[in-house]
């Protein structure tokens, strides 16, 4: 890769690691109050602004240079995390202040995420997109492993406030790295009113049946993933040998996901959206294994296959969006994809316990397995999913 792409990878890695620190830090800080409601309020205050503002953020990603939006989002997140650190170090856990700062963080995440996708597409040549997305995926996966462990260790050793200050420093490093990327700027164009651009983004999304079908199918597997993340540990503890069995399953899945992300940039995939659909449908294996209480080795293998599929899916999906969606609409279109993804998994988490209380754990998981496989394999029947995306000459960089 070129020095420019290594700089992009470094900046996104700083941001990914910082993002992975936040949930554990907040959880350990707030759980000391002894109130589950307080923790729920703080986490909800981060999620809700993210969901509400994503469509607005998509317009911003297409209206303004992606580098500047990412820079602003990282600096806002750095300031919010520094403020959280100051609150925790000076005054203890004050839930209203933490909730307000978590909301600021969620809003910044909303604006930064679609613009980061646009920035990757802007600075990466067409033939390098998949390799770059795969490396970004590996960095993000490693961050998801190391972040909670680092946050937990730091919080228990010196306090949650210092963990938040480290998070602020990492977001600052990301801003300094990505905000200064030497990218060319396109000549300014006349912009339509905000509402018109938002509607145009919706129209552009509807113009791509492959995208609409995949987003709907991805919503199903995100919902199913929420069910599995809630019911899976319960089944493992009760039927597969205790808490250690879930650790084995989870670690198997983590390793398999990283292998899948790494392999995605190296596998000879001629029709990437086929691999995306099959990768998402593989989650049905894990859902079925837990539903049927298969022995621990079989369940771990099934979960590993599902997570390998997820690992392959992620960089291929990112790359296909960047190749197939016009550059000038990528932020708005991808924001709808992110909105569905961010909303569906919490819905699955919320529905898991009530459904299991009424029907038991087997029925929801089996139904989710059928729906996940059916929705994602059904997408493969669409003609424009079977088509190979045409390579195009990169447009002027933002």
Buried (B, 14 or more C-beta within 10 A) or exposed (E): EEEEBEBBBBBBBBBBBBBBBBBBBBBBBBEEBEEEEBBEBBBBBBBBBBBEBBBBBBBBBBBBBBBBBBBBBBBBBBBBBBBBBBBBBEEEBEBEBBBBBBBBBBBBBBBBBBBBBBBBBBBBEBEBBBBBBBBBBBBBBBBBBBBBEBBBEBBEEEBBBBBBBBBBBBBBBBBBBBBEBEBEEEEEEEEEEEEEBBEBBBEBBEEBEBBBBBBBBBBBBBBBBBBBBBBBBBBBBEBBEEEEBBEBBBBBBBBBBBBBBBBBBEEEBEBBBBBBBBBBBBBBBBBBBBBBBBEBEEBBBBBBBBBBBBBBBBBBBBBBBBBBBEBBBBBBBBBBBBBBBBBBBBBBBEBBBEBBEEEEBBEBBBBBBBBBBBBBBBBBEBEEBEEEBEEEEBEEBB
